[in-house]
C-alpha cells in the first residue's frame, strides 16, 4: 500500500493544486451565484464524481492514452470548453428569471440535471486530467504491488480535499448571493456575472493547457 510519507506528500501537492481556483471551482462559484447553495453543493458532488472517473481511468491505464495523445486531449478539452460556454450563454439569457426561481415561482432546474452538469465539467477538466495522468502515478510505490488500488486511494485523498475546498467556495458564494437576492436588479446582475464567468472559463480552458 501507499506509504505515509508518499500519502502526505501527495496530499500536500493536491492541496496546492486545489486551492488555486480552476475550472471546477469557478464553475461551482458560478452555479452558487446563479442558483444558490443547493445547486452549488449538488454541482460539487457531480464534479467530484466526474473527477473520480478520471482517477479510475488513470488507475486502469486509460489516462495514459489521454496524456500521451495530443489529439485525444485536445478533443476532450474543447468538448469541456464548449459545454462551459453553452451553460454560460444559457445562464446569461436566463438571468432575468432568477428572481422567480428564488421566490419559488416558475420552473427550477432539477437537482439531477445540476448534478450531471457538474459531472460533465469534472470529467472534462484539463487541470485534473493532466494532474492525474502525469503526477499521480509518480506517488505510487510499484514495489508494493496493487498499483491500481494505490492510485484509487490517492485519488480518494485528492477528492476529499477537493470536496472540502469546493464546498467552502460554493457556500461563500451562495451567502453573497443572498444579499443580491433582495433586489431583482441585483439578482439579475448576479445571474449575468455567473453566466459571463462560465463563458470566460470556457474560453480560458479552450486556449490553455498542453503546449505540445
C-alpha positions as CSV (number, residue, x, y, z in Angstrom):
1,X,0.0,0.0,0.0
2,X,1.0,3.7,-0.2
3,X,3.5,4.7,2.5
4,X,2.6,7.5,4.9
5,X,5.2,9.9,3.6
6,X,4.1,9.4,0.0
7,X,0.5,9.9,1.0
8,X,1.2,13.1,2.9
9,X,3.4,14.4,0.0
10,X,0.6,13.7,-2.5
11,X,-2.0,15.4,-0.2
12,X,0.2,18.5,0.1
13,X,0.6,18.7,-3.7
14,X,-3.1,18.1,-4.2
15,X,-4.0,20.9,-1.7
16,X,-1.8,23.3,-3.6
17,X,-3.5,22.4,-6.9
18,X,-7.0,22.5,-5.5
19,X,-6.8,25.8,-3.6
20,X,-5.9,27.7,-6.7
21,X,-9.3,28.3,-8.5
22,X,-9.6,26.3,-11.7
23,X,-12.4,25.3,-14.0
24,X,-14.2,23.2,-11.3
25,X,-14.0,25.9,-8.6
26,X,-15.1,28.7,-10.9
27,X,-18.0,26.6,-12.2
28,X,-19.2,25.9,-8.6
29,X,-19.0,29.7,-7.8
30,X,-20.9,30.5,-11.0
31,X,-23.6,27.9,-10.0
32,X,-23.8,29.3,-6.5
33,X,-24.2,32.9,-7.7
34,X,-26.8,31.9,-10.3
35,X,-28.9,29.3,-8.5
36,X,-27.9,29.3,-4.8
37,X,-26.5,27.0,-2.1
38,X,-28.3,23.8,-3.1
39,X,-27.2,24.0,-6.7
40,X,-23.7,24.7,-5.7
41,X,-23.4,21.7,-3.4
42,X,-25.1,19.4,-6.0
43,X,-22.6,20.6,-8.5
44,X,-19.7,19.8,-6.1
45,X,-21.0,16.2,-5.8
46,X,-21.3,15.8,-9.6
47,X,-18.0,17.5,-10.1
48,X,-16.2,15.2,-7.6
49,X,-17.6,12.0,-9.1
50,X,-16.6,13.2,-12.5
51,X,-13.0,13.8,-11.3
52,X,-13.0,10.3,-9.7
53,X,-13.9,8.8,-13.1
54,X,-10.6,10.3,-14.3
55,X,-8.8,8.7,-11.4
56,X,-10.3,5.3,-12.3
57,X,-9.3,5.8,-15.9
58,X,-5.7,6.6,-14.9
59,X,-5.6,3.7,-12.5
60,X,-6.6,1.2,-15.2
61,X,-4.4,2.7,-17.9
62,X,-6.8,4.8,-20.0
63,X,-5.4,8.0,-18.6
64,X,-2.1,7.4,-20.2
65,X,-3.7,7.4,-23.6
66,X,-5.2,10.8,-22.9
67,X,-1.9,12.2,-21.5
68,X,0.2,10.9,-24.5
69,X,-2.2,11.8,-27.3
70,X,-2.4,15.4,-28.2
71,X,-5.5,14.7,-30.4
72,X,-7.5,12.9,-27.7
73,X,-6.5,15.5,-25.1
74,X,-7.5,18.4,-27.3
75,X,-10.8,16.9,-28.3
76,X,-11.7,16.3,-24.6
77,X,-10.5,19.8,-23.6
78,X,-12.5,21.5,-26.4
79,X,-15.6,19.5,-25.6
80,X,-15.5,20.6,-22.0
81,X,-14.8,24.2,-23.0
82,X,-17.8,24.2,-25.4
83,X,-20.0,22.9,-22.7
84,X,-19.0,25.6,-20.3
85,X,-19.7,28.3,-22.9
86,X,-23.1,26.7,-23.6
87,X,-24.0,26.8,-20.0
88,X,-22.7,30.3,-19.6
89,X,-24.8,31.6,-22.5
90,X,-27.8,29.8,-21.1
91,X,-27.3,31.4,-17.7
92,X,-26.9,34.9,-19.3
93,X,-30.1,34.5,-21.3
94,X,-32.0,33.4,-18.2
95,X,-30.7,36.0,-15.8
96,X,-34.0,37.9,-15.7
97,X,-35.8,34.8,-14.4
98,X,-33.7,34.3,-11.3
99,X,-36.0,36.3,-9.1
100,X,-38.9,33.9,-9.9
101,X,-36.6,30.9,-9.1
102,X,-35.6,32.3,-5.8
103,X,-39.2,33.0,-4.7
104,X,-40.4,29.6,-5.9
105,X,-42.2,30.9,-9.0
106,X,-41.6,29.1,-12.3
107,X,-39.7,26.0,-13.1
108,X,-36.5,25.4,-11.2
109,X,-33.6,23.3,-12.6
110,X,-33.7,19.8,-11.3
111,X,-31.1,18.6,-8.9
112,X,-30.3,15.7,-11.2
113,X,-29.7,18.0,-14.1
114,X,-27.4,20.2,-12.0
115,X,-25.6,17.1,-10.8
116,X,-24.9,15.9,-14.4
117,X,-23.7,19.3,-15.5
118,X,-21.2,19.3,-12.6
119,X,-20.2,15.8,-13.6
120,X,-19.6,16.8,-17.2
121,X,-17.3,19.7,-16.0
122,X,-15.4,17.4,-13.6
123,X,-14.7,14.7,-16.1
124,X,-13.5,17.1,-18.8
125,X,-11.4,19.4,-16.6
126,X,-8.0,19.7,-18.3
127,X,-6.3,20.7,-15.0
128,X,-7.2,17.4,-13.3
129,X,-6.6,15.3,-16.4
130,X,-3.0,16.4,-16.6
131,X,-2.5,16.1,-12.8
132,X,-3.9,12.6,-12.6
133,X,-2.2,11.4,-15.7
134,X,1.2,12.9,-15.2
135,X,1.6,13.5,-11.4
136,X,-0.5,10.9,-9.6
137,X,1.4,7.8,-10.9
138,X,4.7,9.3,-9.5
139,X,3.5,8.7,-5.9
140,X,2.8,5.0,-6.4
141,X,5.2,2.5,-4.9
142,X,5.2,-0.1,-7.6
143,X,7.4,-2.4,-5.5
144,X,4.5,-2.8,-3.1
145,X,2.2,-4.1,-5.8
146,X,-1.5,-3.3,-6.2
147,X,-0.8,-0.3,-8.3
148,X,-4.4,0.4,-9.3
149,X,-5.5,0.2,-5.6
150,X,-2.8,2.7,-4.6
151,X,-3.9,5.1,-7.4
152,X,-7.6,4.8,-6.3
153,X,-6.5,5.5,-2.7
154,X,-4.5,8.6,-3.7
155,X,-7.4,9.7,-5.8
156,X,-9.7,9.4,-2.9
157,X,-7.4,11.7,-0.8
158,X,-7.5,14.2,-3.7
159,X,-11.3,14.1,-3.8
160,X,-11.7,14.5,-0.1
161,X,-9.6,17.7,-0.2
162,X,-11.4,18.9,-3.3
163,X,-14.9,18.4,-1.8
164,X,-14.0,20.4,1.3
165,X,-12.5,23.2,-0.7
166,X,-15.2,23.4,-3.3
167,X,-17.9,23.4,-0.7
168,X,-16.3,26.3,1.1
169,X,-16.1,28.2,-2.2
170,X,-19.7,27.4,-3.0
171,X,-21.1,28.3,0.4
172,X,-19.3,31.6,0.5
173,X,-20.5,32.5,-3.0
174,X,-24.1,31.4,-2.1
175,X,-24.0,33.5,1.0
176,X,-23.1,36.6,-1.0
177,X,-25.9,35.8,-3.4
178,X,-28.5,36.0,-0.6
179,X,-27.7,39.7,-0.3
180,X,-28.2,40.2,-4.0
181,X,-31.5,38.2,-3.9
182,X,-33.2,41.0,-2.0
183,X,-33.3,43.1,-5.3
184,X,-34.4,41.7,-8.7
185,X,-32.0,44.0,-10.4
186,X,-29.1,42.9,-8.3
187,X,-30.1,39.2,-8.7
188,X,-30.2,39.7,-12.5
189,X,-26.7,41.2,-12.3
190,X,-25.5,38.1,-10.4
191,X,-27.0,35.8,-13.0
192,X,-25.3,37.8,-15.7
193,X,-21.9,37.6,-13.8
194,X,-22.3,33.9,-13.3
195,X,-23.0,33.4,-17.0
196,X,-20.1,35.5,-18.1
197,X,-17.9,33.7,-15.6
198,X,-18.7,30.4,-17.2
199,X,-18.3,31.8,-20.7
200,X,-14.9,33.2,-19.8
201,X,-13.9,30.0,-18.1
202,X,-14.8,28.0,-21.2
203,X,-12.7,30.3,-23.4
204,X,-9.8,30.0,-21.0
205,X,-10.0,26.2,-20.9
206,X,-10.0,26.2,-24.7
207,X,-6.9,28.3,-25.2
208,X,-4.8,26.9,-22.3
209,X,-3.3,23.5,-21.5
210,X,-0.7,21.5,-23.2
211,X,1.8,23.3,-25.4
212,X,3.0,20.2,-27.3
